[in-house]
Amino acid sequence: MSEESDLFKKMDTTKKLYIKTQSPEEAKEKEIPHIVRLPVGAAPEYNELTSIQQMGWRVFGKMVTNKNKVDLEFEDMMSKSHMRIRPEEYLAYVYMMTFIVAIVSVIVGVIVGPVLFGMMGVGIVMQLIVLIGIAGFIPFMTFTVMKGSPGGKAKRISRDIEKRLPSAMSFISAMASADVNIDVIFKELARQPIYGEIRAEAEWITRDTELLGIDILSAIKKATTRTPSKKFQDFMQGVITTSTSGGQLKPYFLIKAEEYEKDSKLDMKARMETLGLLAETFVTVVVAFPLFLVVILAIMAIVGGNASGTMMILYLVVLLMIPLAQFGFIFIIWNSEKESAT
């Protein structure tokens, strides 16, 4: 018993001598390996389900969990879309919304359908066929659109990342040229709102290193499985490979910045060619073709015998086809320019 007490005393004395040889800051870091300083009043954020999501989880939660309805591809899309909800909960919400839409479509079809079909003189058998088709089509489209929503969001995030990647790489290469560590580079990148979704990816990496205590390479490796952008994933995989193989990151960042700048110029050139093709198509389809069609229909109305039918077609072309075609081209150009600006 006395030997054990002497041993503990020696260990305690050795520990005190070791701590005294260190500076106060080093001793504090030794006692608490990872210190995270948060702003005053900072509190964690909790994601709560909406009332419909809670209802869907109560009704369809067991069915989704027991039958293992969540496949790996859907779970991967949920992770890459950065939706803060579990895949099982979201799938139960999709089932709930499909069920509600199915009930509403059946009720509306039963109430409104006979009135409209009666005014149109449609038979009962055809009414049932149309109502069953509508009652099945609308819920099917609801389920398809809602289940594909994470994939669509992931694609939007990927497009935003790849459009902002050349400018972000210029920022990263400039920081690396000043001999800044890779974890500090991502931390500073997370503070720049102009980089959009790249900033969000950097925030995830900084969260893993600052709050969870994960080393920077492991955090970047996790980010490669989380990001929806293939180009950004290849860039981070290159960072891991260069670091683990003993290479230097500064030349790698400079090479990648130059590569992405060239890709950006090629994408801009392809976009300009697409806009030129759309402009030529607009002149042919919306300007020249309706003009010739109106002239031909006007001549047919004068020469032909069925003037009323020809005039009806002419009204449809002038009042319906031309405005819809113009608005269609305007929407396509506006959407493409909006995506390129984000």
Contacts in CASP RR format, 6 or more apart in sequence:
PFRMAT RR
TARGET T0000
AUTHOR 0000-0000-0000
METHOD contacts of the structure
MODEL  1
MSEESDLFKKMDTTKKLYIKTQSPEEAKEKEIPHIVRLPVGAAPEYNELT
SIQQMGWRVFGKMVTNKNKVDLEFEDMMSKSHMRIRPEEYLAYVYMMTFI
VAIVSVIVGVIVGPVLFGMMGVGIVMQLIVLIGIAGFIPFMTFTVMKGSP
GGKAKRISRDIEKRLPSAMSFISAMASADVNIDVIFKELARQPIYGEIRA
EAEWITRDTELLGIDILSAIKKATTRTPSKKFQDFMQGVITTSTSGGQLK
PYFLIKAEEYEKDSKLDMKARMETLGLLAETFVTVVVAFPLFLVVILAIM
AIVGGNASGTMMILYLVVLLMIPLAQFGFIFIIWNSEKESAT
19 27 0 8 1.000
19 30 0 8 1.000
22 30 0 8 1.000
28 35 0 8 1.000
29 35 0 8 1.000
34 213 0 8 1.000
36 210 0 8 1.000
36 211 0 8 1.000
47 84 0 8 1.000
47 85 0 8 1.000
49 57 0 8 1.000
49 85 0 8 1.000
49 89 0 8 1.000
52 93 0 8 1.000
52 96 0 8 1.000
52 97 0 8 1.000
53 85 0 8 1.000
53 89 0 8 1.000
53 90 0 8 1.000
53 92 0 8 1.000
53 93 0 8 1.000
53 96 0 8 1.000
55 96 0 8 1.000
56 92 0 8 1.000
56 93 0 8 1.000
56 95 0 8 1.000
56 96 0 8 1.000
57 89 0 8 1.000
57 92 0 8 1.000
57 93 0 8 1.000
59 92 0 8 1.000
59 95 0 8 1.000
59 96 0 8 1.000
59 99 0 8 1.000
60 91 0 8 1.000
60 92 0 8 1.000
60 95 0 8 1.000
60 96 0 8 1.000
61 88 0 8 1.000
61 89 0 8 1.000
61 92 0 8 1.000
63 69 0 8 1.000
63 92 0 8 1.000
63 95 0 8 1.000
64 70 0 8 1.000
64 88 0 8 1.000
64 91 0 8 1.000
64 92 0 8 1.000
64 95 0 8 1.000
65 88 0 8 1.000
69 88 0 8 1.000
69 91 0 8 1.000
70 87 0 8 1.000
70 88 0 8 1.000
70 91 0 8 1.000
74 87 0 8 1.000
74 91 0 8 1.000
74 147 0 8 1.000
74 150 0 8 1.000
75 87 0 8 1.000
77 148 0 8 1.000
77 150 0 8 1.000
77 151 0 8 1.000
77 154 0 8 1.000
78 85 0 8 1.000
78 86 0 8 1.000
78 87 0 8 1.000
78 90 0 8 1.000
78 150 0 8 1.000
79 225 0 8 1.000
79 226 0 8 1.000
80 150 0 8 1.000
80 151 0 8 1.000
80 154 0 8 1.000
80 157 0 8 1.000
80 226 0 8 1.000
80 227 0 8 1.000
80 228 0 8 1.000
81 150 0 8 1.000
81 151 0 8 1.000
81 152 0 8 1.000
81 153 0 8 1.000
81 154 0 8 1.000
81 157 0 8 1.000
81 228 0 8 1.000
82 153 0 8 1.000
82 157 0 8 1.000
82 200 0 8 1.000
82 226 0 8 1.000
83 90 0 8 1.000
83 150 0 8 1.000
83 153 0 8 1.000
85 93 0 8 1.000
90 150 0 8 1.000
91 147 0 8 1.000
93 146 0 8 1.000
94 143 0 8 1.000
94 146 0 8 1.000
94 147 0 8 1.000
95 143 0 8 1.000
97 142 0 8 1.000
97 146 0 8 1.000
98 139 0 8 1.000
98 142 0 8 1.000
98 143 0 8 1.000
98 146 0 8 1.000
99 139 0 8 1.000
101 138 0 8 1.000
101 139 0 8 1.000
101 142 0 8 1.000
102 135 0 8 1.000
102 136 0 8 1.000
102 138 0 8 1.000
102 139 0 8 1.000
105 134 0 8 1.000
105 135 0 8 1.000
105 136 0 8 1.000
105 138 0 8 1.000
105 139 0 8 1.000
106 135 0 8 1.000
109 131 0 8 1.000
109 134 0 8 1.000
109 135 0 8 1.000
110 131 0 8 1.000
113 127 0 8 1.000
113 131 0 8 1.000
114 127 0 8 1.000
117 123 0 8 1.000
117 126 0 8 1.000
117 127 0 8 1.000
117 130 0 8 1.000
122 130 0 8 1.000
154 228 0 8 1.000
155 228 0 8 1.000
157 197 0 8 1.000
157 200 0 8 1.000
157 228 0 8 1.000
157 229 0 8 1.000
158 227 0 8 1.000
158 228 0 8 1.000
158 229 0 8 1.000
158 230 0 8 1.000
159 339 0 8 1.000
159 342 0 8 1.000
160 196 0 8 1.000
160 197 0 8 1.000
160 342 0 8 1.000
161 197 0 8 1.000
161 198 0 8 1.000
161 201 0 8 1.000
161 227 0 8 1.000
161 228 0 8 1.000
161 229 0 8 1.000
161 231 0 8 1.000
161 232 0 8 1.000
162 229 0 8 1.000
162 231 0 8 1.000
162 232 0 8 1.000
163 339 0 8 1.000
163 340 0 8 1.000
163 342 0 8 1.000
164 194 0 8 1.000
164 195 0 8 1.000
164 196 0 8 1.000
164 197 0 8 1.000
164 198 0 8 1.000
165 198 0 8 1.000
165 229 0 8 1.000
165 231 0 8 1.000
165 232 0 8 1.000
165 235 0 8 1.000
165 260 0 8 1.000
166 257 0 8 1.000
166 260 0 8 1.000
166 261 0 8 1.000
166 263 0 8 1.000
166 264 0 8 1.000
167 194 0 8 1.000
167 195 0 8 1.000
168 189 0 8 1.000
168 195 0 8 1.000
168 198 0 8 1.000
169 235 0 8 1.000
169 253 0 8 1.000
169 256 0 8 1.000
169 257 0 8 1.000
169 260 0 8 1.000
169 261 0 8 1.000
170 257 0 8 1.000
170 261 0 8 1.000
171 189 0 8 1.000
171 192 0 8 1.000
171 195 0 8 1.000
172 185 0 8 1.000
172 189 0 8 1.000
172 253 0 8 1.000
172 257 0 8 1.000
173 250 0 8 1.000
173 253 0 8 1.000
173 254 0 8 1.000
173 256 0 8 1.000
173 257 0 8 1.000
175 184 0 8 1.000
175 185 0 8 1.000
175 188 0 8 1.000
176 182 0 8 1.000
176 185 0 8 1.000
176 249 0 8 1.000
176 250 0 8 1.000
176 253 0 8 1.000
176 254 0 8 1.000
177 250 0 8 1.000
177 254 0 8 1.000
179 250 0 8 1.000
180 188 0 8 1.000
182 216 0 8 1.000
182 220 0 8 1.000
182 239 0 8 1.000
182 243 0 8 1.000
182 249 0 8 1.000
183 206 0 8 1.000
183 209 0 8 1.000
183 216 0 8 1.000
186 202 0 8 1.000
186 205 0 8 1.000
186 206 0 8 1.000
186 209 0 8 1.000
186 216 0 8 1.000
187 202 0 8 1.000
187 206 0 8 1.000
187 209 0 8 1.000
187 210 0 8 1.000
189 195 0 8 1.000
189 198 0 8 1.000
189 199 0 8 1.000
189 202 0 8 1.000
190 199 0 8 1.000
190 202 0 8 1.000
190 203 0 8 1.000
190 205 0 8 1.000
190 206 0 8 1.000
191 199 0 8 1.000
192 199 0 8 1.000
193 199 0 8 1.000
195 202 0 8 1.000
198 232 0 8 1.000
201 223 0 8 1.000
201 226 0 8 1.000
201 227 0 8 1.000
201 232 0 8 1.000
204 223 0 8 1.000
204 226 0 8 1.000
205 216 0 8 1.000
205 219 0 8 1.000
205 220 0 8 1.000
205 223 0 8 1.000
208 214 0 8 1.000
208 218 0 8 1.000
208 219 0 8 1.000
208 222 0 8 1.000
208 223 0 8 1.000
209 215 0 8 1.000
209 216 0 8 1.000
209 219 0 8 1.000
214 222 0 8 1.000
217 240 0 8 1.000
217 243 0 8 1.000
217 244 0 8 1.000
220 236 0 8 1.000
220 239 0 8 1.000
220 240 0 8 1.000
221 236 0 8 1.000
221 240 0 8 1.000
223 236 0 8 1.000
224 233 0 8 1.000
224 236 0 8 1.000
224 237 0 8 1.000
224 240 0 8 1.000
227 233 0 8 1.000
227 236 0 8 1.000
231 260 0 8 1.000
235 256 0 8 1.000
238 252 0 8 1.000
239 249 0 8 1.000
239 252 0 8 1.000
242 248 0 8 1.000
242 249 0 8 1.000
242 252 0 8 1.000
243 249 0 8 1.000
271 336 0 8 1.000
271 340 0 8 1.000
274 336 0 8 1.000
275 333 0 8 1.000
275 336 0 8 1.000
278 329 0 8 1.000
278 332 0 8 1.000
278 333 0 8 1.000
281 329 0 8 1.000
282 329 0 8 1.000
285 325 0 8 1.000
286 322 0 8 1.000
286 325 0 8 1.000
286 326 0 8 1.000
286 329 0 8 1.000
290 317 0 8 1.000
290 318 0 8 1.000
290 321 0 8 1.000
290 322 0 8 1.000
290 325 0 8 1.000
293 317 0 8 1.000
294 314 0 8 1.000
294 317 0 8 1.000
294 318 0 8 1.000
297 310 0 8 1.000
297 313 0 8 1.000
297 314 0 8 1.000
297 317 0 8 1.000
298 314 0 8 1.000
300 310 0 8 1.000
301 307 0 8 1.000
301 310 0 8 1.000
301 311 0 8 1.000
301 314 0 8 1.000
304 310 0 8 1.000
END
